Amino acid sequence: MKEVLLSDLLAGALSRESELPLQRQIYEIVRRGVLDHTLVAGQRLPSSRALAEELGISRITISLAYDRLIAESYLTAREGSGTFVEHTGERPLAAPSSETAARQRLGLSTRGEVTGGGTGGLGQHTGAFVPGIADATLFPFHVWKRLLSRHLGKSNLALAGYSKDGAGFVPLREAIANYLRISRSVVCQPEQIIVTAGTHQSVDLCARLLADAGDAALVESPCHWAFPPLLTAAGIRVHPAHVDEGGLNLSTSKVPKRARLVISSPSHQYPTGVVMPLARRLELLQAARASGLWIIEDDYDSEFRYDGAPIPSLQGLDTDGRVIYMGTFSKTMFAGLRMSYMVVPEHIAHAFSNACSRIYRPGHLHLQAALADFMNDGHFSQNIKRMRLEYAERQRVLREELLRQVGPMVELSQARAGLHVYARLSPRVSVSQLVAHAQAENIVLGQPHFLPDHAEGDRNAVVLGYGGVPGSQIPAGVERFARALDRASSTAPAARPRRRRAAPA
């Protein structure tokens, strides 16, 4: 291990004006560093001669401090090798006192405690059955690398600075607008496109610009886990919107006072997968017009539809400028790109662009330039077509294996789209136990995020993602899922319905 820069630690803490002798100060600083693991076990300390020269103090002062630390087992001297930090055990993780906890709480606002608490989403990005993850192993990175290289270097210094337009790189906005008009029936011009650093930022921007603190938002329940804390962080009250077989049902939902926002995923509700029919879409638009609501349409993975053409967007039906359309490249390309976009009504487009500049100071122009080329050169649409076939096959294998191996113990969502299936479980199965047993089997299950006041009877479900697991590995993954399901069931494993034989090809 490299020699620790002890002189830096001591120089910032030693005081020649203190009544405490320098020898005692050095002893206390090193002792404290060993105990709190600032000085790591096994690190070699500088010699007394070298340290004395660096600090400009007597060598005997250093030697006496070292001798005491060695005598008390904070350091150890190895003949011919030097002086090393001794191992003192693991750092204690003592629980804070109630007084300390109270001080910590006082450091955060009420919404800060809500926003900073809880979980931050799944950290795993591959395997069975992580939900909502695209397979980056099949992405054409060789093409992406070439396009990135095209825009890096001194010949493109303009792309190395801040964005002049908070809405994003103009050629990329033009490419996105062209794509959306054709593929999603979105009615838009490039000036309405706002490029963001992920859907989280898109929602945050909508919350800041379209609602005030104390206003309310209707959010589908179940929903994506990130929406409630994002809205809460902006001071917005979150209320559940009822979801049934037709998606968000405003007529059976309690619309709170000062409601300003409605967040919905009408083309492929997350996570249930249901599609909102035309009549209900028109009802939602009528309600927005009558009540002054803003509808935030989350169109997160509609490119991957396997039983026909993609469902047209809700935004394409809007004639009153009440819909904010959100899309992302995380599913069509790869998650780490962190690039998303919004389509906002023309009359508020400038405000959104200006707010992006003032709040986020966007950049990454070389990424946006490469993405514009990726779309304009046809690579984006080719990748979607290729992955649509791949994901359709994975979903088919997953459905067949679940039917064969677990039968009626799970009821799968019917919508053939996206990168996951919604699995309602038998009442005999405990979701919490299933998730724990699945983790022991080295598989990851998504849990639907329900808002408070949601009906308890609808909570017995998990989300199974197939985007991040190759089709050849799905049968083995389902076998592990079946074992976890057995152990999480309130009945003996033998009571589980017999596995069906695979249907002939």
ChimeraX attribute file (.defattr): number of C-alpha atoms within 10 A of each C-alpha:
attribute: neighborCount
match mode: 1-to-1
recipient: residues
	/A:1	9
	/A:2	8
	/A:3	14
	/A:4	16
	/A:5	14
	/A:6	17
	/A:7	17
	/A:8	11
	/A:9	16
	/A:10	16
	/A:11	12
	/A:12	8
	/A:13	12
	/A:14	17
	/A:15	13
	/A:16	10
	/A:17	8
	/A:18	9
	/A:19	8
	/A:20	11
	/A:21	13
	/A:22	19
	/A:23	18
	/A:24	14
	/A:25	19
	/A:26	22
	/A:27	19
	/A:28	14
	/A:29	15
	/A:30	21
	/A:31	20
	/A:32	14
	/A:33	16
	/A:34	20
	/A:35	19
	/A:36	13
	/A:37	16
	/A:38	12
	/A:39	22
	/A:40	18
	/A:41	18
	/A:42	16
	/A:43	18
	/A:44	23
	/A:45	22
	/A:46	18
	/A:47	15
	/A:48	20
	/A:49	14
	/A:50	14
	/A:51	20
	/A:52	18
	/A:53	12
	/A:54	14
	/A:55	16
	/A:56	9
	/A:57	13
	/A:58	15
	/A:59	16
	/A:60	13
	/A:61	16
	/A:62	22
	/A:63	17
	/A:64	16
	/A:65	19
	/A:66	24
	/A:67	15
	/A:68	15
	/A:69	20
	/A:70	17
	/A:71	11
	/A:72	11
	/A:73	15
	/A:74	22
	/A:75	26
	/A:76	20
	/A:77	18
	/A:78	9
	/A:79	7
	/A:80	6
	/A:81	8
	/A:82	14
	/A:83	21
	/A:84	23
	/A:85	25
	/A:86	21
	/A:87	17
	/A:88	15
	/A:89	9
	/A:90	9
	/A:91	10
	/A:92	8
	/A:93	6
	/A:94	6
	/A:95	8
	/A:96	10
	/A:97	9
	/A:98	9
	/A:99	9
	/A:100	11
	/A:101	12
	/A:102	11
	/A:103	11
	/A:104	11
	/A:105	13
	/A:106	11
	/A:107	11
	/A:108	13
	/A:109	11
	/A:110	13
	/A:111	17
	/A:112	16
	/A:113	14
	/A:114	15
	/A:115	20
	/A:116	12
	/A:117	10
	/A:118	9
	/A:119	9
	/A:120	10
	/A:121	10
	/A:122	11
	/A:123	7
	/A:124	12
	/A:125	20
	/A:126	21
	/A:127	21
	/A:128	25
	/A:129	28
	/A:130	25
	/A:131	28
	/A:132	25
	/A:133	24
	/A:134	26
	/A:135	24
	/A:136	19
	/A:137	11
	/A:138	13
	/A:139	17
	/A:140	13
	/A:141	12
	/A:142	8
	/A:143	13
	/A:144	17
	/A:145	11
	/A:146	11
	/A:147	19
	/A:148	17
	/A:149	12
	/A:150	15
	/A:151	20
	/A:152	17
	/A:153	12
	/A:154	9
	/A:155	9
	/A:156	12
	/A:157	11
	/A:158	14
	/A:159	21
	/A:160	15
	/A:161	13
	/A:162	14
	/A:163	17
	/A:164	15
	/A:165	17
	/A:166	24
	/A:167	27
	/A:168	25
	/A:169	23
	/A:170	18
	/A:171	16
	/A:172	24
	/A:173	24
	/A:174	17
	/A:175	18
	/A:176	25
	/A:177	20
	/A:178	18
	/A:179	17
	/A:180	17
	/A:181	14
	/A:182	10
	/A:183	16
	/A:184	19
	/A:185	17
	/A:186	21
	/A:187	19
	/A:188	19
	/A:189	18
	/A:190	17
	/A:191	19
	/A:192	23
	/A:193	28
	/A:194	26
	/A:195	28
	/A:196	26
	/A:197	17
	/A:198	20
	/A:199	23
	/A:200	14
	/A:201	19
	/A:202	24
	/A:203	21
	/A:204	17
	/A:205	20
	/A:206	19
	/A:207	23
	/A:208	17
	/A:209	13
	/A:210	14
	/A:211	21
	/A:212	14
	/A:213	14
	/A:214	15
	/A:215	19
	/A:216	23
	/A:217	29
	/A:218	26
	/A:219	26
	/A:220	28
	/A:221	27
	/A:222	22
	/A:223	23
	/A:224	18
	/A:225	16
	/A:226	16
	/A:227	18
	/A:228	22
	/A:229	20
	/A:230	21
	/A:231	26
	/A:232	22
	/A:233	21
	/A:234	22
	/A:235	20
	/A:236	25
	/A:237	18
	/A:238	24
	/A:239	23
	/A:240	24
	/A:241	27
	/A:242	20
	/A:243	23
	/A:244	14
	/A:245	13
	/A:246	17
	/A:247	26
	/A:248	29
	/A:249	18
	/A:250	18
	/A:251	13
	/A:252	11
	/A:253	15
	/A:254	12
	/A:255	17
	/A:256	15
	/A:257	10
	/A:258	16
	/A:259	21
	/A:260	22
	/A:261	26
	/A:262	25
	/A:263	21
	/A:264	25
	/A:265	29
	/A:266	26
	/A:267	26
	/A:268	25
	/A:269	28
	/A:270	28
	/A:271	27
	/A:272	27
	/A:273	24
	/A:274	24
	/A:275	19
	/A:276	23
	/A:277	14
	/A:278	14
	/A:279	9
	/A:280	17
	/A:281	21
	/A:282	14
	/A:283	14
	/A:284	20
	/A:285	23
	/A:286	16
	/A:287	16
	/A:288	21
	/A:289	16
	/A:290	9
	/A:291	12
	/A:292	13
	/A:293	23
	/A:294	23
	/A:295	24
	/A:296	24
	/A:297	22
	/A:298	26
	/A:299	21
	/A:300	23
	/A:301	23
	/A:302	26
	/A:303	21
	/A:304	22
	/A:305	21
	/A:306	18
	/A:307	10
	/A:308	8
	/A:309	12
	/A:310	18
	/A:311	18
	/A:312	16
	/A:313	23
	/A:314	28
	/A:315	27
	/A:316	15
	/A:317	17
	/A:318	20
	/A:319	11
	/A:320	12
	/A:321	18
	/A:322	20
	/A:323	25
	/A:324	21
	/A:325	23
	/A:326	25
	/A:327	24
	/A:328	24
	/A:329	20
	/A:330	21
	/A:331	23
	/A:332	24
	/A:333	22
	/A:334	17
	/A:335	18
	/A:336	11
	/A:337	14
	/A:338	16
	/A:339	22
	/A:340	20
	/A:341	23
	/A:342	27
	/A:343	27
	/A:344	25
	/A:345	23
	/A:346	14
	/A:347	10
	/A:348	13
	/A:349	18
	/A:350	18
	/A:351	13
	/A:352	24
	/A:353	19
	/A:354	14
	/A:355	17
	/A:356	22
	/A:357	18
	/A:358	11
	/A:359	10
	/A:360	13
	/A:361	14
	/A:362	20
	/A:363	21
	/A:364	16
	/A:365	21
	/A:366	23
	/A:367	20
	/A:368	22
	/A:369	21
	/A:370	22
	/A:371	24
	/A:372	21
	/A:373	20
	/A:374	19
	/A:375	17
	/A:376	18
	/A:377	11
	/A:378	10
	/A:379	16
	/A:380	19
	/A:381	17
	/A:382	12
	/A:383	15
	/A:384	17
	/A:385	14
	/A:386	12
	/A:387	21
	/A:388	20
	/A:389	13
	/A:390	16
	/A:391	26
	/A:392	21
	/A:393	16
	/A:394	24
	/A:395	23
	/A:396	12
	/A:397	18
	/A:398	23
	/A:399	15
	/A:400	15
	/A:401	22
	/A:402	25
	/A:403	20
	/A:404	18
	/A:405	22
	/A:406	21
	/A:407	17
	/A:408	15
	/A:409	22
	/A:410	19
	/A:411	16
	/A:412	21
	/A:413	17
	/A:414	12
	/A:415	18
	/A:416	19
	/A:417	25
	/A:418	30
	/A:419	26
	/A:420	28
	/A:421	28
	/A:422	25
	/A:423	19
	/A:424	20
	/A:425	21
	/A:426	16
	/A:427	14
	/A:428	13
	/A:429	20
	/A:430	17
	/A:431	22
	/A:432	13
	/A:433	15
	/A:434	22
	/A:435	21
	/A:436	16
	/A:437	21
	/A:438	24
	/A:439	15
	/A:440	12
	/A:441	15
	/A:442	14
	/A:443	21
	/A:444	26
	/A:445	22
	/A:446	20
	/A:447	21
	/A:448	20
	/A:449	19
	/A:450	19
	/A:451	18
	/A:452	11
	/A:453	9
	/A:454	16
	/A:455	11
	/A:456	9
	/A:457	7
	/A:458	12
	/A:459	16
	/A:460	18
	/A:461	23
	/A:462	25
	/A:463	24
	/A:464	24
	/A:465	27
	/A:466	30
	/A:467	29
	/A:468	24
	/A:469	21
	/A:470	17
	/A:471	19
	/A:472	10
	/A:473	14
	/A:474	22
	/A:475	17
	/A:476	13
	/A:477	23
	/A:478	22
	/A:479	16
	/A:480	20
	/A:481	26
	/A:482	21
	/A:483	17
	/A:484	21
	/A:485	27
	/A:486	21
	/A:487	17
	/A:488	22
	/A:489	21
	/A:490	13
	/A:491	12
	/A:492	10
	/A:493	14
	/A:494	8
	/A:495	10
	/A:496	17
	/A:497	12
	/A:498	11
	/A:499	13
	/A:500	13
	/A:501	10
	/A:502	11
	/A:503	7
	/A:504	4
	/A:505	3
